[in-house]
Amino acid sequence: MGDLETPAENAASTQEGGALPAQDAAPAQNVQVSPVQDTSAPADGAQVLPVQDASTPANGAQVPPARGNAEQSAWTGRTQNNDAADAQPIYEIRQLPTAASYHESDVSVLECRGLNKAYGGTVALYNVNLTVRTGGVVGLLGPNGSGKSTLIKLAMGMLQPSMGEILICGKRPSPATKAVTAYLPDTPHLPRWMTVEKAFDYVADFFPDFRKDRADELLSRLRVAPKTNLKALSKGNLEKVCLIATMARDAKLYILDEPIAGVDPAARDFILETIICNKPEDSTILLCTHLIADIEPVLSHAIFLNRGQVVLDKEVKDVYAQDRKTLDELFREVFRW
């Protein structure tokens, strides 16, 4: 995903033809020197979040510092100009739901049975067996080349298994499963010659569960005009518009392929907030990435893929309780070079 394009205000005064010359460090006579402002205090209008409590829970499981706590915020009160007295947050501050708030059930939304996929003599997936339950946020995690994108393309019917099967809501990939699955590929997929509103109409023509009101609300927060041509958008805003088109659907399963790869922290905040806060209660999100630390607070389940095989399939809370590590620490341990 690209950077969040918010024009920064220049705090330095300039004259025509260049910047003002540097002033003498000593103040002019009779000029009152203002006291140094405490940098720990926020600028007016910028909210500072409280420090998270990393205390040990009653069951004795170790809670990872900061990222593993129940209350995690996607926003940090960033401002367009932190030096300005009237600085305002770029986005409203919202609290992200966490795994404890998800309503999971034992009904499977995605299931792999002895799934294999080979490209000629190269095995991409080998004997994959797993079940993704309804209602949670599942991380499909692994380094580049581990088979994550191949598994996603099999789920979307873009590839066919070499052996075994993959089921979406109990059915093999077909138009019926695509009707209940919202897919965000790892590259922008909307036609660049369209305007934003025409692109949303285009998606709505294919998927009756597309909610125009939700898309318009998210678009207004991104501050992109509906009549803007997609080809006129920056790379970052184009990718965010594609994300909005995906999350504006009322799907049963959302499959997101590397939605936060290569973006700055502010853009990741917007992306994660858009994903998690717009998740319908009975839906499931399958989030494919190799950036564990940023998404760990919102995951309920983790699946590690390594060289086409499942090496971990576990509830995140069990990782904390049994392995006594953060998910990010365990990932680094499993995939250590």
C-alpha positions as CSV (number, residue, x, y, z in Angstrom):
1,M,0.0,0.0,0.0
2,G,1.2,3.5,-0.5
3,D,1.9,6.4,1.7
4,L,-1.0,8.5,3.2
5,E,-0.9,11.7,1.1
6,T,-1.7,14.5,3.6
7,P,0.0,17.8,2.6
8,A,2.2,19.0,5.4
9,E,2.2,22.6,6.4
10,N,5.6,24.3,6.2
11,A,6.5,25.7,9.6
12,A,9.4,27.8,8.3
13,S,8.6,31.3,7.0
14,T,9.9,32.0,3.4
15,Q,10.4,35.1,1.3
16,E,10.2,35.3,-2.5
17,G,13.3,33.7,-3.9
18,G,14.2,31.6,-0.8
19,A,14.1,31.1,2.9
20,L,14.8,33.8,5.5
21,P,18.4,34.0,6.8
22,A,19.0,32.3,10.1
23,Q,18.4,34.6,13.1
24,D,21.0,35.3,15.8
25,A,20.6,32.9,18.7
26,A,20.3,35.8,21.2
27,P,16.9,37.5,21.4
28,A,16.6,41.2,20.5
29,Q,16.7,43.6,23.4
30,N,13.4,44.1,25.2
31,V,11.9,41.0,23.4
32,Q,10.4,38.6,25.9
33,V,11.5,35.0,25.5
34,S,8.8,32.5,25.7
35,P,9.4,29.5,28.0
36,V,10.3,26.3,26.4
37,Q,7.2,24.2,25.8
38,D,7.2,20.8,27.4
39,T,7.4,18.4,24.4
40,S,5.6,15.7,26.4
41,A,2.4,17.8,26.3
42,P,0.2,17.4,23.2
43,A,-0.6,20.3,20.8
44,D,-4.1,21.7,21.2
45,G,-6.6,19.4,19.7
46,A,-4.3,16.3,19.6
47,Q,-5.3,13.6,22.0
48,V,-2.6,11.5,23.7
49,L,-3.5,7.9,24.4
50,P,-2.8,6.5,27.8
51,V,0.0,4.0,28.4
52,Q,-1.3,0.5,28.2
53,D,-1.2,-1.7,31.3
54,A,0.8,-4.8,30.6
55,S,-0.1,-6.6,33.8
56,T,-0.3,-10.4,34.0
57,P,-3.9,-11.8,33.6
58,A,-5.5,-14.1,36.2
59,N,-4.8,-17.3,34.3
60,G,-1.1,-16.6,34.5
61,A,-0.6,-16.3,30.7
62,Q,1.9,-13.7,29.7
63,V,0.4,-10.8,27.9
64,P,2.7,-9.3,25.3
65,P,3.7,-5.7,26.0
66,A,1.6,-3.0,24.4
67,R,0.5,-4.9,21.3
68,G,-1.1,-7.9,23.1
69,N,-3.4,-5.8,25.4
70,A,-7.1,-5.7,25.0
71,E,-7.5,-2.0,24.2
72,Q,-5.5,-1.1,21.1
73,S,-6.0,2.1,19.2
74,A,-5.5,2.5,15.5
75,W,-4.9,6.2,15.9
76,T,-2.4,8.2,17.8
77,G,-3.7,11.7,17.4
78,R,-1.4,12.5,14.5
79,T,-1.7,16.1,13.3
80,Q,-1.0,17.8,10.0
81,N,1.4,20.2,11.8
82,N,2.4,19.2,15.3
83,D,4.1,22.5,15.8
84,A,1.0,24.6,15.2
85,A,-1.1,25.7,18.1
86,D,-4.3,24.9,16.3
87,A,-3.2,21.5,14.9
88,Q,-6.0,19.0,14.4
89,P,-5.9,15.2,14.1
90,I,-5.9,14.0,10.5
91,Y,-8.5,11.3,11.5
92,E,-10.7,10.8,14.4
93,I,-9.3,8.5,17.1
94,R,-11.0,5.1,17.3
95,Q,-10.5,2.0,19.3
96,L,-9.9,-1.2,17.3
97,P,-11.9,-4.3,18.4
98,T,-9.8,-7.1,19.6
99,A,-10.1,-10.9,19.5
100,A,-12.1,-10.9,22.8
101,S,-14.9,-9.0,21.1
102,Y,-15.3,-11.3,18.1
103,H,-18.3,-13.6,17.9
104,E,-16.8,-16.9,16.6
105,S,-18.7,-20.1,16.0
106,D,-17.7,-23.7,15.2
107,V,-19.1,-23.4,11.7
108,S,-16.3,-23.4,9.1
109,V,-16.1,-20.8,6.4
110,L,-13.0,-22.1,4.8
111,E,-11.6,-25.7,4.8
112,C,-8.6,-27.4,3.2
113,R,-8.5,-31.2,2.9
114,G,-5.2,-32.7,1.8
115,L,-4.7,-29.7,-0.5
116,N,-1.7,-29.8,-2.8
117,K,-0.6,-27.5,-5.6
118,A,2.4,-27.8,-7.9
119,Y,3.7,-25.7,-10.7
120,G,5.5,-28.3,-12.9
121,G,8.2,-29.7,-10.6
122,T,7.8,-26.9,-8.0
123,V,5.5,-27.7,-5.0
124,A,3.7,-24.6,-3.8
125,L,1.4,-26.3,-1.3
126,Y,1.8,-29.8,0.3
127,N,-0.9,-31.7,2.2
128,V,-2.5,-28.6,3.7
129,N,-5.3,-29.4,6.2
130,L,-6.9,-26.6,8.1
131,T,-10.3,-25.2,9.1
132,V,-11.1,-21.5,9.4
133,R,-14.1,-20.8,11.7
134,T,-16.7,-18.2,11.2
135,G,-16.5,-14.8,13.0
136,G,-12.8,-14.3,13.7
137,V,-9.8,-12.4,12.2
138,V,-7.3,-15.0,11.0
139,G,-3.7,-14.2,10.0
140,L,-2.4,-16.3,7.2
141,L,1.3,-15.6,7.9
142,G,4.6,-16.6,6.4
143,P,7.6,-15.3,4.6
144,N,7.6,-14.5,0.9
145,G,7.3,-17.6,-1.2
146,S,5.6,-19.7,1.6
147,G,2.5,-20.4,-0.4
148,K,0.1,-17.7,1.0
149,S,-0.9,-16.2,-2.4
150,T,-1.3,-19.7,-3.9
151,L,-3.7,-20.7,-1.2
152,I,-5.7,-17.5,-1.7
153,K,-5.9,-18.0,-5.4
154,L,-7.1,-21.6,-4.9
155,A,-9.8,-20.3,-2.5
156,M,-10.9,-17.7,-5.2
157,G,-11.1,-20.3,-8.0
158,M,-8.2,-18.6,-9.8
159,L,-6.2,-21.9,-9.6
160,Q,-7.2,-25.5,-9.5
161,P,-5.7,-27.9,-6.9
162,S,-3.2,-30.6,-8.0
163,M,-4.7,-32.8,-5.3
164,G,-7.2,-32.5,-2.5
165,E,-9.8,-29.8,-2.1
166,I,-10.6,-26.4,-0.7
167,L,-14.1,-25.5,0.4
168,I,-15.8,-22.1,1.0
169,C,-18.9,-22.4,3.2
170,G,-18.9,-26.1,2.4
171,K,-18.7,-25.6,-1.4
172,R,-15.9,-25.8,-3.9
173,P,-14.9,-22.4,-5.4
174,S,-17.6,-21.3,-7.9
175,P,-19.8,-18.3,-8.7
176,A,-21.8,-19.2,-5.6
177,T,-18.8,-18.9,-3.3
178,K,-17.5,-15.7,-5.0
179,A,-20.9,-14.2,-4.2
180,V,-20.1,-14.5,-0.4
181,T,-16.4,-13.8,-0.6
182,A,-14.8,-10.3,-0.9
183,Y,-11.3,-10.5,-2.3
184,L,-8.6,-7.8,-2.2
185,P,-5.6,-8.8,-4.4
186,D,-2.1,-7.5,-3.7
187,T,-2.2,-5.0,-6.6
188,P,-5.0,-2.4,-7.5
189,H,-7.7,-4.1,-9.5
190,L,-10.2,-1.4,-10.4
191,P,-10.2,-0.1,-14.0
192,R,-8.0,3.1,-14.0
193,W,-10.2,4.9,-16.6
194,M,-13.2,5.1,-14.3
195,T,-14.0,7.7,-11.7
196,V,-14.3,6.5,-8.1
197,E,-18.1,6.5,-8.1
198,K,-18.2,4.7,-11.4
199,A,-15.8,2.1,-10.0
200,F,-18.1,1.6,-7.0
201,D,-21.1,1.2,-9.3
202,Y,-19.1,-1.3,-11.3
203,V,-18.5,-3.4,-8.2
204,A,-22.1,-3.1,-7.1
205,D,-23.2,-4.5,-10.5
206,F,-21.3,-7.7,-9.8
207,F,-22.1,-8.0,-6.0
208,P,-25.6,-7.1,-4.7
209,D,-24.2,-7.0,-1.1
210,F,-22.1,-3.9,-2.0
211,R,-23.2,-1.1,0.4
212,K,-22.9,2.3,-1.3
213,D,-23.6,4.2,1.9
214,R,-20.7,2.5,3.6
215,A,-18.4,3.1,0.7
216,D,-19.3,6.8,0.6
217,E,-18.7,7.2,4.3
218,L,-15.2,5.6,4.1
219,L,-14.4,7.7,1.0
220,S,-15.3,10.9,2.8
221,R,-12.9,10.0,5.6
222,L,-10.2,9.5,2.9
223,R,-11.1,12.9,1.6
224,V,-11.3,11.8,-2.1
225,A,-14.1,13.3,-4.2
226,P,-16.4,10.6,-5.8
227,K,-15.9,12.1,-9.3
228,T,-12.1,11.8,-9.1
229,N,-10.6,9.7,-11.9
230,L,-8.7,6.7,-10.5
231,K,-5.8,7.4,-12.8
232,A,-5.4,10.8,-11.1
233,L,-5.1,9.2,-7.6
234,S,-1.7,8.6,-6.0
235,K,-0.7,5.0,-5.6
236,G,-1.5,5.1,-1.9
237,N,-5.0,6.5,-2.3
238,L,-5.7,4.2,-5.3
239,E,-5.0,1.2,-3.1
240,K,-7.1,2.6,-0.3
241,V,-10.0,3.1,-2.7
242,C,-9.7,-0.6,-3.7
243,L,-9.7,-1.6,0.0
244,I,-12.9,0.5,0.5
245,A,-14.6,-1.2,-2.5
246,T,-13.8,-4.6,-0.8
247,M,-14.8,-3.7,2.7
248,A,-18.0,-2.0,1.6
249,R,-19.5,-5.5,0.9
250,D,-21.5,-7.5,3.3
251,A,-19.6,-10.7,2.6
252,K,-19.2,-13.9,4.7
253,L,-15.5,-14.1,4.0
254,Y,-13.0,-11.3,3.4
255,I,-9.7,-12.4,1.9
256,L,-7.1,-9.6,1.9
257,D,-3.7,-10.3,0.3
258,E,-0.9,-8.1,1.8
259,P,-3.1,-5.0,2.5
260,I,-0.4,-3.2,4.6
261,A,2.8,-4.2,2.8
262,G,5.2,-1.3,2.1
263,V,3.2,1.5,3.7
264,D,4.1,4.0,6.4
265,P,2.6,3.7,10.0
266,A,-0.1,6.4,9.4
267,A,-1.3,4.6,6.3
268,R,-1.3,1.2,8.2
269,D,-3.5,2.9,10.8
270,F,-6.1,3.9,8.2
271,I,-6.0,0.5,6.5
272,L,-6.4,-1.6,9.7
273,E,-9.1,0.6,11.0
274,T,-11.0,0.3,7.7
275,I,-10.7,-3.5,7.8
276,I,-11.5,-4.2,11.4
277,C,-14.1,-1.6,12.2
278,N,-16.1,-2.4,9.1
279,K,-16.2,-6.2,9.7
280,P,-19.8,-7.5,9.9
281,E,-20.3,-9.5,13.2
282,D,-20.8,-12.9,11.6
283,S,-18.1,-12.5,8.9
284,T,-14.5,-13.8,8.8
285,I,-11.4,-12.0,7.7
286,L,-8.4,-13.9,6.3
287,L,-5.5,-11.5,6.4
288,C,-2.5,-12.5,4.5
289,T,0.8,-10.8,5.4
290,H,4.3,-11.2,6.6
291,L,4.1,-8.1,8.8
292,I,3.1,-9.6,12.1
293,A,3.6,-6.9,14.7
294,D,1.2,-4.5,13.1
295,I,-1.7,-6.9,12.9
296,E,-1.1,-9.0,16.0
297,P,-3.5,-7.0,18.3
298,V,-6.5,-7.7,16.0
299,L,-5.9,-11.4,15.3
300,S,-7.9,-14.2,16.9
301,H,-6.2,-17.1,15.1
302,A,-2.8,-17.6,13.4
303,I,-1.8,-19.9,10.6
304,F,1.9,-20.1,9.7
305,L,2.9,-21.4,6.3
306,N,6.4,-22.4,5.5
307,R,7.5,-23.8,2.1
308,G,3.9,-24.8,1.4
309,Q,3.2,-26.6,4.6
310,V,1.2,-25.6,7.7
311,V,3.7,-25.3,10.7
312,L,1.3,-23.6,13.1
313,D,-2.5,-23.5,13.4
314,K,-3.4,-22.0,16.7
315,E,-5.5,-19.5,18.6
316,V,-3.5,-16.4,19.4
317,K,-4.5,-16.5,23.0
318,D,-3.1,-20.1,23.2
319,V,0.2,-18.8,21.8
320,Y,0.4,-16.3,24.7
321,A,-0.6,-18.9,27.3
322,Q,1.4,-21.9,26.1
323,D,4.4,-20.5,24.2
324,R,4.7,-17.5,26.5
325,K,5.7,-15.4,23.5
326,T,4.1,-12.7,21.3
327,L,3.1,-13.9,17.9
328,D,5.8,-11.7,16.4
329,E,8.4,-13.3,18.6
330,L,7.2,-16.8,17.7
331,F,7.2,-15.9,14.0
332,R,10.8,-14.8,14.1
333,E,11.7,-18.0,15.9
334,V,10.0,-20.3,13.5
335,F,11.3,-18.5,10.4
336,R,14.8,-17.7,11.6
337,W,17.3,-17.9,8.8
